[in-house]
Amino acid sequence: MTSLIEFIGNVLKTFGPLAIVFPFIFGYIYKNDLDIIFEQKQGRFFKNFANFIVAFLTFYFLLQITAFALYSLILAVPFLSHSIIKLIAIILIILAVLVYLLYIYAWPFTQVEKNRETTKKKRYKFSKWIIDTIEKRPLFISVCIVFFTCSYFHALNINTLLLKDKNVSKTIESNLGTFIGDPLFFVLFTGSAVFIYRFNKRPKCFYTMSLIDYDTLQKNNKEELIHLYTRKDNQWILVEPKHRVTLKEVYLYNPDKDKWYFYKKIDETD
């Protein structure tokens, strides 16, 4: 148990100073696209980083829970650890990895500007077809296969280690790399395709801004505006009821200066 306690202590010493930074970074999770435009340039990076950390930890704990659930199932049904099942799992993960590799290979070609003269149209069209075909269903199936097969192999490793020594705490102490380190690799491996998919699909949002007067605002809006929240610098955020979730059109009122601003969201994909 001593090794486990020392390991936890070292982790706390390493990440302890970051406890001051984490609340600041994770505060960006709750910020919407409109809030980000009032931040400095690195604000968008902090938001993406916070989302990545949350997704990574969620994947990690889900994989651990799934692995221990499969470990319990292997104990109840020993046939699940048979070589035939292992072979099937290996074949499935190889097929899934091939889909991964094809997706990763084709992805860079779809990022090239379509109207650039140097673009190889045939390669772009073929790569786009691969991306579209894989994203319809094979990518989701491949991610599920990789996730569950990685959980299965992790469960097999746990089963093998615990069969050698019934002392659970001692086994964990001497195999921290297997119990904690292996799932980190599995999560990074599983999430790589998800990251590329999200990056490929994520629209980059921008807002246009124009000054308006209250009379113009009343003419343009037949419905009453909803006051969503007030920013810390005493700026009121108001929207029409139909835009309260998407924030496609937003009105900002500064009572200190008695000025109205109209913000309209545009996506890079539009």
C-alpha positions in Angstrom: 0.0 0.0 0.0 3.0 2.3 0.6 3.8 2.5 -3.2 0.2 3.5 -4.0 0.2 6.2 -1.3 3.6 7.5 -2.5 2.3 7.6 -6.1 -0.8 9.6 -5.1 1.4 11.9 -3.0 3.7 12.6 -6.0 0.7 13.2 -8.2 -0.7 15.7 -5.7 2.7 17.4 -5.4 2.9 17.7 -9.2 -0.6 18.9 -9.9 -1.2 20.7 -6.6 0.1 24.1 -7.9 -2.2 23.7 -10.9 -5.2 23.8 -8.6 -4.9 27.6 -8.7 -5.0 27.6 -12.5 -7.7 24.9 -13.1 -10.7 27.0 -11.8 -9.7 29.8 -14.1 -9.4 27.4 -17.1 -12.5 25.4 -16.4 -14.5 28.6 -16.0 -14.3 28.7 -19.8 -16.5 25.6 -20.1 -19.6 27.7 -19.3 -18.7 30.6 -21.6 -20.6 30.8 -24.9 -19.3 32.0 -28.2 -20.5 35.6 -27.4 -18.5 35.7 -24.2 -15.4 34.5 -25.9 -15.3 37.4 -28.3 -14.9 39.8 -25.4 -11.9 37.8 -24.1 -8.3 38.1 -25.2 -7.1 35.9 -28.1 -6.1 33.0 -25.9 -9.7 32.8 -24.5 -10.8 30.4 -27.4 -7.8 28.2 -26.7 -8.6 28.0 -23.0 -12.2 27.0 -23.8 -11.1 24.3 -26.2 -8.5 23.1 -23.7 -11.0 22.9 -20.9 -13.4 20.9 -23.1 -10.6 18.5 -24.1 -9.7 17.9 -20.4 -13.3 17.2 -19.5 -13.8 14.9 -22.5 -10.5 13.1 -21.7 -11.4 12.5 -18.0 -14.9 11.3 -19.0 -13.5 8.8 -21.5 -10.9 7.7 -19.0 -13.3 6.9 -16.2 -15.8 5.3 -18.6 -13.1 3.0 -19.9 -12.0 2.1 -16.3 -15.6 1.4 -15.3 -16.2 -0.7 -18.5 -13.0 -2.6 -17.9 -13.9 -3.5 -14.3 -17.4 -4.5 -15.4 -15.9 -6.8 -18.1 -13.5 -8.2 -15.5 -16.4 -9.1 -13.3 -18.1 -10.7 -16.4 -15.0 -12.7 -17.2 -15.0 -14.1 -13.7 -18.6 -15.1 -14.0 -18.2 -16.4 -17.6 -14.6 -17.7 -18.0 -15.2 -18.5 -21.7 -14.9 -14.7 -22.4 -11.2 -15.1 -21.8 -10.9 -17.9 -24.3 -8.4 -17.5 -27.2 -11.2 -17.5 -29.7 -12.8 -14.4 -28.2 -9.4 -12.8 -28.0 -8.8 -13.5 -31.7 -12.2 -12.0 -32.6 -11.4 -8.9 -30.6 -8.0 -8.6 -32.3 -9.6 -8.9 -35.8 -12.3 -6.3 -34.9 -9.7 -3.8 -33.6 -7.5 -4.3 -36.7 -10.5 -3.5 -38.9 -11.4 -0.5 -36.8 -7.8 0.7 -36.9 -7.8 0.4 -40.7 -10.9 2.7 -40.8 -9.0 5.1 -38.4 -5.9 5.2 -40.7 -8.0 5.7 -43.8 -9.9 8.5 -42.1 -6.7 10.2 -40.8 -5.0 9.8 -44.2 -7.9 11.4 -46.1 -8.6 14.2 -43.5 -5.6 16.5 -44.3 -6.6 16.7 -48.0 -10.1 18.0 -47.1 -8.6 20.9 -45.1 -7.0 22.4 -48.2 -8.8 25.5 -49.5 -11.2 24.3 -52.3 -10.6 27.4 -54.5 -6.8 27.4 -54.3 -5.2 26.8 -57.8 -2.7 24.3 -56.4 -5.4 22.1 -55.0 -5.5 18.7 -56.7 -9.2 18.4 -57.4 -9.2 14.6 -58.0 -7.4 13.9 -54.7 -9.7 16.4 -52.9 -12.9 14.8 -54.3 -11.7 11.3 -53.5 -10.6 12.3 -50.0 -13.9 14.1 -49.4 -15.8 11.0 -50.6 -13.8 8.8 -48.1 -14.5 11.3 -45.2 -18.2 11.5 -46.0 -18.6 7.7 -46.4 -16.7 6.9 -43.1 -18.6 9.6 -41.1 -22.0 8.3 -42.1 -21.6 5.2 -39.8 -18.3 3.3 -40.0 -16.5 5.9 -37.8 -19.0 5.7 -35.0 -18.9 1.9 -35.1 -15.1 1.9 -35.2 -14.9 4.2 -32.1 -17.3 1.9 -30.2 -15.3 -1.2 -31.3 -11.9 0.4 -30.2 -13.4 1.5 -26.9 -14.9 -1.8 -26.0 -12.0 -3.9 -27.2 -9.5 -1.7 -25.3 -11.7 -2.1 -22.2 -11.7 -5.9 -22.9 -7.9 -6.2 -23.1 -7.5 -4.0 -20.0 -9.9 -6.3 -18.2 -7.9 -9.3 -19.4 -4.7 -7.7 -18.0 -6.4 -7.1 -14.7 -7.7 -10.6 -14.6 -4.2 -12.0 -15.3 -2.6 -9.9 -12.6 -5.2 -10.7 -10.0 -5.0 -14.4 -10.7 -1.3 -14.4 -9.9 -1.8 -12.7 -6.5 -5.1 -12.5 -4.6 -3.9 -9.5 -2.6 -5.6 -6.7 -4.6 -3.8 -3.8 -2.9 -0.4 -5.4 -3.4 -1.1 -6.2 -7.0 -2.2 -2.6 -7.7 0.9 -1.3 -5.9 3.3 -3.3 -8.1 1.4 -2.7 -11.4 0.4 0.9 -11.3 1.4 1.3 -14.9 -1.1 -1.3 -16.0 -4.0 -0.1 -13.8 -3.5 3.6 -14.4 -1.1 4.1 -17.4 -2.5 1.7 -19.9 -6.0 3.3 -19.9 -4.4 6.6 -20.6 -3.0 5.2 -23.9 -6.3 3.5 -24.7 -8.2 6.7 -24.2 -5.8 8.7 -26.4 -6.0 6.0 -29.1 -9.8 5.9 -28.9 -10.2 9.6 -28.8 -7.9 10.5 -31.7 -10.5 9.9 -34.4 -13.1 11.6 -32.3 -10.8 14.6 -32.0 -10.3 14.8 -35.7 -14.0 14.4 -36.3 -14.8 17.2 -33.9 -12.1 19.4 -35.4 -13.4 18.7 -38.9 -17.0 19.5 -38.0 -16.6 22.3 -35.6 -17.7 25.6 -37.2 -15.6 28.6 -36.3 -18.0 31.3 -35.0 -17.6 35.0 -35.4 -19.9 37.9 -34.6 -20.5 41.1 -36.6 -21.2 44.2 -34.6 -23.1 47.3 -35.4 -24.4 50.3 -33.4 -28.1 50.8 -33.3 -30.5 53.1 -31.6 -33.5 52.1 -29.5 -36.1 53.2 -32.1 -34.5 51.0 -34.7 -34.5 48.1 -32.2 -38.2 48.5 -31.6 -39.0 48.6 -35.3 -37.0 45.4 -35.9 -38.4 43.4 -33.0 -42.1 42.8 -32.6 -41.5 40.5 -29.6 -40.1 41.7 -26.3 -36.5 40.9 -25.7 -35.4 38.4 -23.0 -32.7 39.6 -20.6 -30.4 36.6 -20.5 -27.7 37.9 -18.1 -25.5 40.8 -17.3 -21.8 40.8 -18.0 -19.4 41.8 -15.2 -18.7 45.2 -16.9 -22.5 46.0 -16.6 -23.5 45.1 -20.1 -26.9 43.6 -20.5 -27.3 40.7 -22.9 -30.8 40.6 -24.5 -32.2 38.3 -27.2 -35.4 37.5 -29.0 -37.1 34.3 -27.6 -36.2 32.3 -30.7 -32.5 33.1 -30.3 -32.2 32.4 -26.5 -30.3 29.1 -27.1 -28.4 29.7 -30.4 -27.5 33.3 -29.7 -27.6 34.0 -33.5 -28.7 37.5 -32.9 -27.9 39.3 -29.7 -28.5 42.8 -28.4 -26.1 44.3 -25.9 -27.0 47.4 -23.9 -24.6 49.5 -22.0 -26.6 51.5 -19.5 -23.6 53.6 -18.4 -23.2 54.9 -21.9 -26.8 54.4 -23.0 -25.7 52.6 -26.1 -27.2 49.6 -28.0 -25.1 47.1 -30.0 -26.3 44.5 -32.3 -24.3 41.2 -32.7 -25.0 38.7 -35.4 -23.3 35.3 -35.4 -21.8 34.0 -38.6 -20.1 30.6 -39.1 -17.1 29.9 -41.2 -19.1 27.1 -42.8 -21.8 29.5 -44.0 
